[in-house]
Structure formats: C-alpha cells, structure tokens
Amino acid sequence: MIRARTRGQYRPRTPKAPHAQGTARPRHRTIRTSAALDSRPVPDPICIVGGTGALGFGLALRLGRAGVPIVIGSRDATRAEEAAARAARQLPEASFDGLQNADAVQAAETVILSVPFRNQSETLTNLKGALREGQLVIDATVPLAAAVSGKATRTLAVWQGSAAQQAEEMAPDGVRVVSAFHTVSAALLTDLEHELDEDVLVCGDRREDKAKVTALVDQIPGLRCVDCGPLEMARIVEQLTALIISINVRNKARTGIKITGLNR
Ligand SMILES: NC(=O)c1ccc[n+]([C@@H]2O[C@H](COP(=O)([O-])OP(=O)(O)OC[C@H]3O[C@@H](n4cnc5c(N)ncnc54)[C@H](OP(=O)(O)O)[C@@H]3O)[C@@H](O)[C@H]2O)c1
C-alpha cells in the first residue's frame, strides 16, 4: 500500500506507541538522511525484528534502497540504533530508524520476524503486548538444527508443523502470519553490488496478505514472489533452506530458488 507521504516527511504511524499513551517516550534515534525532498509517495514503514542480524539487515538494506522506510528492531535499543546508523551510512538517501523490538513493531503495520528458531517463541512472547490486531507478520524463521548446535543441513521437527505455524499460534488474535524469505541468502541481500535474480516463496492463508508481501518484495529488483499456498506449506519451504545450505557447501556457492514455467 502506498500512502501519500513525501520523502523526508516520514513519521512512523504509532497509534499505540508508548509515548502516544502517555508513558515514557522510547529511546531511539532516527537516521533519516533523505534530506533531498521529492514528491514521490513514500511506502508504509516496515519493521524488522532481528534487523540487526544477517537476514534482517540485508532485507533492511534492500528495502531501504527501494525507498521503504525501515524500522530496525532489536532487543537492545543501542544495537538497533547502531544498525540503523550502519545502514544509513551505506544508503544516505534511505530512511532507517532503530528501536527496541516492542517499540519497533508499533511503528509499522507489517513486521518481518527474522530471528533464530530457538528464539522465535521467546521473541513472540515478549512482543505479545506490542503486536496489535490487523498487523501482518512475515516470518522468515527456519527451524535449522544449527539453532540447537546441530547441523545446518538438518531441520528440527516443530509440533505445529513449521516455524511459521508456530508463529501464527503464538501471535495475538487478529495478527496474521505469512512466511517468506527462507531461500534468500542474507549475504547476497547485504552485498548491494550483487544483482538478485531469484524467487521468494510465500505461504499464507489469506490472498490479501500474500498480495501485500508480493507488493513489498516487488520493490526489490531481482526478487519475485511465488504464492506457494496456505501457511501449512511453510513446512516444506522451511526445509528448502537446509537443502540450499547443503548445495552451497558442495558447490562453494550462494544459491537460491527459481520456479520455472510460471506465467508471470
Ligand atoms: N542468514 C540467512 O541467510 C537466512 C536466510 C533465510 C532465512 N534465515 C532465517 O532467518 C532467521 C534470522 O537469520 P539470521 O541469520 O539473520 O540470524 P542471526 O543473525 O543469528 O540473528 C538475527 C537476530 O536475532 C536476534 N537474536 C539473536 N539471538 C537471540 C536471542 N538469544 N534471543 C532473541 N533474539 C536473538 C538478534 O537481534 P538482537 O540481538 O539485536 O535482538 C540477531 O541480530 C533465522 O531463523 C534463519 O534461519 C536466514
């Protein structure tokens, strides 16, 4: 969704932000270097919980470069600010905020969850009071065995079927979950010189949610969304990360997924 805001005028939409409720204003620093104002509408901000990490930071860079205002979330406000500053140094025209996770998720309607599997449930528990009805969570979590000191080429069984389904079970009522980005390399996202050319496999129970994710991913040149069906299909897609890691190791490469035969 594109809203009529102009560059340089971005203010996070924070109807339930702590400072809007009369409590202490969250400690954060906005890195907003898009001083050169132009009249193009600015997309809605996206929050990335775990945006200090490999995948989250890569997505922040790519989406930020495309003009999407990014709110980087972290357990630690200083770490979030540092990541936002690091991103802004690379992309002076983009808009990056750094906030503690609970404040970060209140600054956006769409939240990308990008944390290790062993921390996914803890992170969602901590965010229960911050996530609100109507928000969309894009879960990128892969239940790699590496999360519990196992092999990165193996996955763990998740009772709910997949990490994404676990996220859906844990998310507050009215917060929808889709899964995406499992097969995209953090290293390639972060290398802004690299021209991406691959698919993003998206699973979710509602077409509108997947359309929203597709619109977001479409902002990143070289990435294309493929609707893989309902959220339960995430149990298969999440396994593909382990497969990709195994292929990468054998071929000393960074591979991705491309589905052929689609009428794009
Ligand atoms: N790396 C990839 O190429 C890739 C590709 C596809 C999918 N994925 C999946 O995406 C997710 C993130 O991957 P990543 O490589 O970006 O992970 P990561 O760099 O290891 O961690 C991401 C962020 O998670 C937070 N985190 C780390 N330990 C935590 C803990 N104990 N409790 C709560 N939060 C913690 C950290 O943020 P703060 O400390 O700032 O809170 C960290 O920056 C994983 O589930 C991974 O399997 C990764």
The ligand as an SDF file (V2000), in Angstrom:
LIG
                    3D

 48 52  0  0  0  0  0  0  0  0999 V2000
   21.0560  -15.8860    7.2110 N   0  0  0  0  0  0  0  0  0  0  0  0
   20.4060  -16.2740    6.1340 C   0  0  0  0  0  0  0  0  0  0  0  0
   20.9450  -16.2780    5.0050 O   0  0  0  0  0  0  0  0  0  0  0  0
   18.9700  -16.7010    6.2330 C   0  0  0  0  0  0  0  0  0  0  0  0
   18.2530  -16.9440    5.0570 C   0  0  0  0  0  0  0  0  0  0  0  0
   16.9060  -17.3260    5.1680 C   0  0  0  0  0  0  0  0  0  0  0  0
   16.3190  -17.4740    6.4170 C   0  0  0  0  0  0  0  0  0  0  0  0
   17.0600  -17.2460    7.5320 N   0  0  0  0  0  0  0  0  0  0  0  0
   16.4010  -17.3970    8.8280 C   0  0  0  0  0  0  0  0  0  0  0  0
   16.1320  -16.0930    9.2870 O   0  0  0  0  0  0  0  0  0  0  0  0
   16.2920  -16.0350   10.6950 C   0  0  0  0  0  0  0  0  0  0  0  0
   17.3620  -14.9990   11.0200 C   0  0  0  0  0  0  0  0  0  0  0  0
   18.5750  -15.4420   10.4830 O   0  0  0  0  0  0  0  0  0  0  0  0
   19.9310  -14.6230   10.7190 P   0  0  0  0  0  0  0  0  0  0  0  0
   20.9860  -15.3500   10.0070 O   0  0  0  0  0  0  0  0  0  0  0  0
   19.6820  -13.1900   10.3910 O   0  0  0  0  0  0  0  0  0  0  0  0
   20.1100  -14.7820   12.2960 O   0  0  0  0  0  0  0  0  0  0  0  0
   21.1080  -14.0270   13.2860 P   0  0  0  0  0  0  0  0  0  0  0  0
   21.9030  -13.0180   12.5290 O   0  0  0  0  0  0  0  0  0  0  0  0
   21.8430  -15.0560   14.0420 O   0  0  0  0  0  0  0  0  0  0  0  0
   20.1080  -13.3380   14.3190 O   0  0  0  0  0  0  0  0  0  0  0  0
   19.1740  -12.3790   13.9240 C   0  0  0  0  0  0  0  0  0  0  0  0
   18.8260  -11.5390   15.1130 C   0  0  0  0  0  0  0  0  0  0  0  0
   18.0990  -12.2940   16.0560 O   0  0  0  0  0  0  0  0  0  0  0  0
   18.3220  -11.7310   17.3410 C   0  0  0  0  0  0  0  0  0  0  0  0
   18.7450  -12.7490   18.2880 N   0  0  0  0  0  0  0  0  0  0  0  0
   19.8870  -13.4520   18.2980 C   0  0  0  0  0  0  0  0  0  0  0  0
   19.9520  -14.2430   19.3920 N   0  0  0  0  0  0  0  0  0  0  0  0
   18.8340  -14.0240   20.0640 C   0  0  0  0  0  0  0  0  0  0  0  0
   18.3200  -14.4950   21.2900 C   0  0  0  0  0  0  0  0  0  0  0  0
   19.0210  -15.3450   22.0450 N   0  0  0  0  0  0  0  0  0  0  0  0
   17.1140  -14.0860   21.6980 N   0  0  0  0  0  0  0  0  0  0  0  0
   16.3990  -13.2020   20.9600 C   0  0  0  0  0  0  0  0  0  0  0  0
   16.8650  -12.6590   19.7860 N   0  0  0  0  0  0  0  0  0  0  0  0
   18.0600  -13.0900   19.3620 C   0  0  0  0  0  0  0  0  0  0  0  0
   19.4670  -10.7550   17.2450 C   0  0  0  0  0  0  0  0  0  0  0  0
   18.9460   -9.4500   17.3300 O   0  0  0  0  0  0  0  0  0  0  0  0
   19.1930   -8.5440   18.6430 P   0  0  0  0  0  0  0  0  0  0  0  0
   20.3080   -9.1700   19.4340 O   0  0  0  0  0  0  0  0  0  0  0  0
   19.5600   -7.2390   18.0670 O   0  0  0  0  0  0  0  0  0  0  0  0
   17.8970   -8.5780   19.3470 O   0  0  0  0  0  0  0  0  0  0  0  0
   20.0400  -11.0380   15.8860 C   0  0  0  0  0  0  0  0  0  0  0  0
   20.6090   -9.9370   15.2810 O   0  0  0  0  0  0  0  0  0  0  0  0
   16.6760  -17.4220   11.1570 C   0  0  0  0  0  0  0  0  0  0  0  0
   15.5430  -18.1260   11.5860 O   0  0  0  0  0  0  0  0  0  0  0  0
   17.2670  -18.0580    9.9120 C   0  0  0  0  0  0  0  0  0  0  0  0
   17.1550  -19.4550    9.9040 O   0  0  0  0  0  0  0  0  0  0  0  0
   18.3580  -16.8470    7.4730 C   0  0  0  0  0  0  0  0  0  0  0  0
  1  2  1  0
  2  3  2  0
  2  4  1  0
  4  5  1  0
  4 48  2  0
  5  6  2  0
  6  7  1  0
  7  8  2  0
  8  9  1  0
  8 48  1  0
  9 10  1  0
  9 46  1  0
 10 11  1  0
 11 12  1  0
 11 44  1  0
 12 13  1  0
 13 14  1  0
 14 15  2  0
 14 16  1  0
 14 17  1  0
 17 18  1  0
 18 19  2  0
 18 20  1  0
 18 21  1  0
 21 22  1  0
 22 23  1  0
 23 24  1  0
 23 42  1  0
 24 25  1  0
 25 26  1  0
 25 36  1  0
 26 27  1  0
 26 35  1  0
 27 28  2  0
 28 29  1  0
 29 30  1  0
 29 35  2  0
 30 31  1  0
 30 32  2  0
 32 33  1  0
 33 34  2  0
 34 35  1  0
 36 37  1  0
 36 42  1  0
 37 38  1  0
 38 39  2  0
 38 40  1  0
 38 41  1  0
 42 43  1  0
 44 45  1  0
 44 46  1  0
 46 47  1  0
M  CHG  2   8   1  16  -1
M  END
$$$$
